[in-house]
Amino acid sequence: MDQPISAPAVAIEKPQNGIAGLKHWRHDIVAGLLVSLVSLPLSIGIAIASGAPPITGLISAIIAGLLLPFLGGSYVTISGPAAGLAPVLLASMAALGHGNKDDGFHFLLAVICVAGAIQIVLSLFKAARFSALFPASVVEGMLAAIGMLIIVKQLGSFMGFKVHAHEFHEILYEAVTQAPTHAVAEVFTLGAICLGLTFLLGKIKLRWLQMIPPPLLVVVVGVIIGQFMRLDSKYLIKLPDNPFHGFAFPDFSGLIADPSLWWTAIAVVITLTLIDGIESLATIMAVDKIDPFRRKSDPNRTLLAMGISNICSSVVGGLTIIPGGVKSTACIMGGGRTLWANFYNAIFLIIFLFVAKDLINLIPLSALAAILIFTGWKLCRPKVWLHIAHIGREQLIPFTVTIVGSLAIDLLWGIGLGILSKLMMNVVLANIAAQRVPERRKALLPLLLSLPRGVKDQFRNPIVERAINDKDYHLFFGHPIVCFNTLSVSRELAAIPPQAQHVFLHVTRDVLLIDHTSCENLVQLVSDRNASGPVQFELVDIEHLQKKSHHNTGMRLVPRSPAKPVTVVQEKPLGVVQ
């Protein structure tokens, strides 16, 4: 009788959003308070990193918290301004304003509003399903590039001077060359202490320290050191005297009246819509994996919620809104059960603005820069590269191409180039695999001549036959199973007859290639369906394909010779950090 009688019921019951979720208020209000202590410094820091007034980050977090409990889509994700979009927002503001920060900000708000409207339309057409087409290595590459951009763009604030460049290599060059003459010793020292403390807190496993959000502790230490050093106010946060007076509004008329900005605005809308959507859906999937109640978020509903939130945020001067990995993890650790934790987070932030504004204005910019640099580091640290290489060294090709393209041109081009490199890599590997099958070798054309057919195969429905036997349903794969034909597989799974109780997914000898993204999807599908539904799934005959790495969802190819046993290493997913 060591456990309370109600323990089994709590483990079985899955808390729901909406009115039904209010009964969990005791858990959600505690989680909301914990999240607000994390959200306060992060939201302000993200706004500064985006080139926007600090208050805009808090506006975004408050709008998200007040709306999301009524919009749904996920369960324990906490949304607000996105660190991952900060580099895009900063560059977009500069481009839209022709160098004028104020004009660029008002135009950017208009663009965010349009992007939100497009997200709503896309959600109505169930466009979230297209996120499955993005290779996992490209998404990881995008996040790593964002991490590098965040680090580089915080160097100026970290050392106490302004960096005027906007491109990655130009910012890095300016920061390095200006540091010896323009760095402020006190600011740099404070930032270095805060950065070292941030890394140290990530290593310490003391229980009492785990109860305190690391960003909050770093900010408190930064405030104390800043007051001891008597830092000039220009190195501190400055919120307006009345935070809720004089909201900034989107300038649609000015944007429409300047034809020279139209193509820039269109490019920014596409970039924000694409990156916001990809990162939002990737984040909710990562958070679902650590949800103690094993609930599954609705991607299209999440896309709709983000669209509505972005419109509402932009019309009152807030930034883009996106689910946050750090804040969502804090919510789960704090015992949060529903989206009402988001609501309580917003209420606490409003209270902080009214009763603690003077304290907020004591936060040093270099302390916030240290927190953001650490956030960026977690996205691009060597462990991420090693993880990608362990999945399969071939995954480093699209991963690296995405990073290089994102840093050299922009994130949209980086994603496109990464996807293209992944497509070409799959075609080449499928051709190599076909040469290993004696009966196919004679019919093969040289790679360049067979390129169009190879590309077509990547998008072809890999399922070639269906059969039902009583309550057993059989699907037979006969073509390469890759991320680019995931939608076809999804349609086939949606068409499973209702009387089927056992579904067999047969990987026939005609399948020459399964890429990492699809292998991970299949393994996850079987695991999720068997754990949640009455219909049981089984993956059959996948062993005839040989893994190119020791990772349990690594790419599989037809072997050169009889496959040797491969040790499977179970790993936890890295997840998404903002």
N, C-alpha and C positions, 0 to 999 in steps of 0.2 A: 504493500500500500504506500510505496514511496511517492508515486505519481498521483496527482489529483484525478478524481473520477472523470472530470470533463476533458482530460488530455486526449483520449482517442477521438472524441467528437471534434475537437479543435483541429486535429490532424486531418480529419476527413473533410470537414467543411471548407469550401473555397469561398472566401469573402468576395462579394460582388460590389461593383461601383453603384453610383446612384443613391437613391434614398435608402436602399437596403444596406449600403455600406456605412451609413451613419452610426450604426450600432457598434462599430469598431472605433469610435471616436477616441477612446482612451489610448489606444495604440497609435492611431494616426496623429493625434495632437502632439504626443511626445516625439514621434518621428519628424513631424513638421517643424518643431522647435530645433531639433538637431540639424535638419536640412537647412533651415534659415541661417544658422551659424556658419554653414559651409557656403551657402548661396550668396550671402552678403559680400564677402571679399571677392569671390569668383565673379559675380555679376558685374561689380564695379571694375574689376581688372579687365574683364573681357570687353567692356565698353571702351575703356581707355585704349586697349590693344586694337580696337576697331577704329580708333580715331574719333570716337563720338564722346559727348559729355558723359561723365560718370553716372549721372542720374538715369541715363537711358538704359543701362544694364539692369538697374533695379526695376524700372518700369516694365521691361520685358518679363522679368521673373514674376512680378506681381500680376501682370495680365495673364500669363500662362497659368499661374496658380488659381486665379479666380475663375478661369474658363474651363480648364481641362476636366474637373470633376463632372461637369455637365455635358462634355463632349465624348468622353470615353476613348476607347481604342486600346489602351494598355491598363495596367493595374498598379504598378508601384514605380513607374518611371516619373522622374521629376524633370520638368521642362523649364527652359529659360533661354537666355542668350547663349550662343554657341561659340566656344573657343575655336572650334574648327573652321568657322566662317569668318573669324576676325580678320585674317589676312585678306580675304576676298572683299569684305566690307571696306577695309581701309583703302585698298587699291581702287575699288569702284567709286568711292567717295572722291578720290583725287581725280579720276578720269571724268566723272560727271560734272565736277565743279570747275574744270579747267584750272585746277590749282587753288580755287577758292573753297576752303573747307566748309564754310557755312552754306553756300549754295549747293555744294556737293552733298551735304547731309540732307537737305530738304528734298533734293532730287532722289537721293538714295531711299528715303522713306517712301516716295511714290513708287519706286521700282520694287521695294519689298512688298508693298500692297498689291501690285500686279502679280508678283510671284505667288503670293498667298491665294489670289483668285484662281490662278492656273492650277495650284495644288488642289483646290476644291473641285475644279472641273476634272482633273486627272483621277481624283478619288471616286468620282461618280462613274467613271469609265473603268474602274477597277485596275488602274494603271500600276498599283503597287506590285502586282504580280511580275512586272517587267524587271523588278530589282533582282530577280533570280538570274537574269542574264549576265549580271556583272560578275566576272571572275573574282574569287575571294582574294587572290593575290593583287588584283588591281585595286580593290577596296582598301586592303592593307597598305598598298603603296600610296594611295591618296591620303590616308591618315598619317603615314610617315612624313609625307611632303608637307602636310599641314603642320605637323609637329616642328619640322625644321623652320618653317616660315614663322611660327609663333616665337621660337627661340630667338631668331635673328631680329625680329621686329621689336623685341623687348630689350635688346642690348642697350639702346639709348637711355631708356628710363632706368635700367639697372645701374648705369654708370653716371646718370645725372645730366645728360645733355640730349638735345633733340636731333633725330636723324631725319633728314629731309627727303631721302631717296625712297622709292616705292618698290622697285624690283629686287628680288632676292640677292643677286650678286652685287648690285649697287649698294643695298643696305649694308651688307656684310663688309664691303670695301670701305664705305664711309665710316662705319662703326669702328673698324680696326684702325684706320688712319687717323681718326679724330680722337680716339681714346687717350693717347699720350698727352694731348694738350687741352682737351675739353672735359675730361672726366673729373668729377668732384669726389675727392677722397672720402669724405664722410658718407656720401650717398652710396658709393661703391662698397665701402666697408659694411654699411648696414645691409645692403643687398646680398653681399657675400655671406654674412652671418645668417640671414634669413634663408638663403638657398641651401647652405650647409645644414641648417636645422630641418629644412623640409626633407632632405635626403635622409637625415638621421632618424626622423620620426617614421619614415617608411621602413626602417630596419628594426626599430625597437618593438618588442612584442609584449611589453608590460601591459597588464590588463587595464590599469587606470588611465594609461595614455591612450588606449584604444577607445575610450569613452569620450575623448576630446577630439573634435575634428582638427586634423593637422593644419589646414589653412587658417582656422581661427587662432590656434596657438601661435603660429608664425606671425600673424597680424598683430597679436597682443605684444609679442616680443619686439616686433618692428616699431610699434607705437612707443613702447618704453625706451628703446634705444634712440629713436628719433627725438623724443623729448629731452633725453639726456644730452644729445648732441646739439640741441637747439637748431634743428634743421629749419631752413627758410621755408616759408609757406608755399613757395613755388615748387617745392619738391614733395608736397603733400596733396592729398585729394581735396577738391573744392566742390562741394555740393551747393546748389543755389540756396539762398536764404529761405525761400518757400518752394520746396521741391514740387508741389502740385499746382504751382501757378506758372502760367506762360508756357504751356506745352508746345513743343515744336510740331508742325504739321507738314504733311507731304505737299510738295509744290508740283502739282500735275500741270498747271497752266504754263509755268516756266519751262518745264521739260518739253511739252508739246510745241511751244513757240520756238524752240531751238533745234532745227532739223539736224544740225551737226552732232547732236547727242543721241539721235534715235538709234543708230546702229550700236552705239555703246550701251544704251539702255537695254536693247534687245539681248545683247550678249550677256549683260549682267543678270537679266531676268532668267535666261536659260541656265547660267552658271549657278545662281542661287537655288533655282528650282531643282536642278539635278543633284547638286551636292547636299542641299538640305534634305531632299528625299532619300538619297542613298544613306546618308549618315543617320537620319532618323530611324529608318527601317533596320539598319545594322545594329543600332543601339538597342531598340526594343527587343530584337532577337537575342542579343547578348544578356540583357537584363532578365528576359524570360528564363534563361538557363540558370539563374541564381535565385529566382523566385521560389521561396520555400513551399508555396502552394502549387507549383508547377502549372500555373495558368498560362494560356497562350494569348498574346495580343493579336488584335485585328489590324493588319497592315493598312488596309484601305481606310478604316475608321481613324487610324492614327494620322494618315495623310490628310484626311478631312479636318481633323482637329488642329493639325499644324497650320493648314491653310487659313482657317478661321482665326486662329491665334495670331498669325502673322499680319493679317489685315487689321485686326483690333490693335495690335501692338504698334504698327506703323502709323495709324491715324492719330495716335497720341504721343508720337515721338519715340517709340521703342524700337528695338532692333529685332532681327530675326529670332524666331523661337524654335527650339529643337530639344528633343530628349537628351538629358545629360547623363553620361555614365557615372561620373564621380558622385553627383548628387543622388542619383538613383540607388547607388550602392549604399550611400549614407542612410537613405530612407529604409532600405531593407535591414541594415545593421541596427537601426533605431527601432525596429519592430513595426514599421509601416505596413498596412494591409491593403489599402485602397487609394484611389486618386484623391481622396479627401486630405491625405497628407500634403498634397500639392496646395490645396486650399489653405490649410493652416500655415504652411510655409509663407504664403502670400500675406496672410494676416500679420504674422510676426514681422515680416519685412516692413510693412506699413507702420507698425508700432515703432520699430527701430528708427524709421525716418523721422518720426515725430518726437521721440524722447531721447534719441542717441545721435542726432545729426552732428553735434559738436564733437562727439567722440569719433565718428566716421571721418570727419575732416582732419583728424590727427593721423590717419593712416598714411605712411610714406609710400610714394609711388614705386620705389625700388623694392619694397616688401611685396607688393602686388606683382611686380615684374618677376620676382623670384618664384612666386607661386605659379605663374604662367609658364616660366621657363621649365619648371619641373613637370608641369602638365605636358608641354611640348616634348620634353625628354622621354616621357613614358610612351609617347606615340612613335618615336623614331629611335629608341635606344638599341644598342647592339643585340639585346635579347630578341627584339622583333625580327631582325635580319637572320639570326640563328634559327628562330622558329620557322621562318619561311624556308630556309635552306634545309631544315630537318624534314619538313613536309615533302620536299623534293627540290633538288638543286635547279631543276628546270623552272620552278616557280620564281626564281630570282630574276628571270628575264622580264616578264611583264611587271613584276614588282619594281625593278630598277628603272625600266622604261617609264613607268608612271611617275616615279619620283623625279627623274631627270626632266621629263616633259613638263611637269607641274612647276618645277623651279625655274626652268629656262624660259618657258612661255607663260602658261597659266594653268590652273587646275583643270579647266575644261579640256584643254588640249592634252594635258597629261593623262586624263582618264581615257580620252579617245585613242591616244597612241598606245596606252597600256592594253586596251581591248584589242586593238589591231595586232599588236605583237603576240598576244595570247592566241588569237585566231590563227595567225601564221605558224606559230609554234605547234598548235594542235594539228594543222594540216601536214606539216613536216613529219611529226611523230606518227601520225596515222599512216603516212606513206612508208615510213620505216617499218612500222608494224606489219603492213601488208606484204612487204618483201620477205617477211619471215614465214609467210604461209605459202608452201610450195605450189598449191593449186592456183594461187592468185598471182604468183610472181611473173608468169609468162604474159599475162594480160596487162601488166602495169605499163603505163606511159612514163616518160621522164617527168620529174617533179614539176618543171615549168609548164609542160603541156597538160598535166593533170591537175594544175592548180585550181581552175574554175570548178571542176568536179569535186575536189577536196574541200573547197569552201562550201559548196552546196551540201555536202554530207554533214557538215557541222551544224546545219540548221534543219536537217531532215528529221522527221519523227523517228526515233530509234526503235519504237515498238512496231514489230512487223506482224504479230499474230496475237489473237486473243481467244481464249477458250474457257468454257464453264462446264464443270462436272459436279452436278448436284449443288453443294454449297461451297465448292472450291472454285476460285477464279484464277486463271493463269494469264499472265502477260509475258510475252517473249520479246526480249531486246535483240535486234539483229543489225544495228548500226552503231557507230561511235556514240557513247553517252557523254555529252559535254554540257557545259553551262549554257551554250547557245541554243540547245534544243530542250531546255528545261520546261518551257511553256507547253510543249507537246506532251511531255510526260505528265505535267499537271493536269492537262485536259483528259488524258487517259485515266488518271486516278480519280478524277471527278466523275467519270462515266462508269465506275464500277457498279455492277448490278446490286440493287438493295438486298437481294437474298444471299449475297456472298458473305460468308463468315470467315473464310480463310483465303488470303490473296498470296499467290506465289509469283515472285518477280524473277523470271528466268534470264540469266545472262548466257546467251547461246555462244557457240564457237565462232559465229560471224561477227561478234563484237570484238574489234581489235584494240579499242582504246576507251578507257573511262578516266576523265580528268578529275583532279582533286575536288573541285567544287561539286561535281555531280556525285562523286563517291561519298563525300561528306553529307550531301543531301539525302542520298539513299540510306545510308547508315542511320542518320537522324530520323528519317521518315519511319523506318522499321521500328526504331526504339520508341518514338513518340506514339505511333499508332498502337503498338502492343501494350504500352503503359496506360493508354487513355480509353481506347475504344473497344467495342465488342468484336470488331473485325481484326483478326490477327494477320500480320504480314510476315513474309519470309523471303529472304534474298537467296536465290539458288544458283549454284555453279559459278560463282564469281571467282572461285579459287583458281580457275584455269588461266586467269590473267595474272601476270607477275607485277608486284609492286616495284616502283622505281626508288623507293626509300623504305625506311623502317617505320614510318608513320602509319597509323591505322587507317587513315583515309587518303593516303598518297595516291598519285596517279598510277594506273595499271595499264600495262601493255602486253601484247602477245609475247611470250618469252622466246629468246633465241633457242633455248634448249629446254628440256623438262625443268620446270620451276623448282628452285630450291626453297626449303622452308625459310620463312622470314619472321623474325621476332617482332611482334606487334608491341608498340609502346603507346600506352594510353596517356593522353595529355589533356590538360584543361585548356579551353580556348582562351586566347589573350583578351578578347573583348574589345570595347571602344571607350576611349577616354577623351574627355574634353577638358 
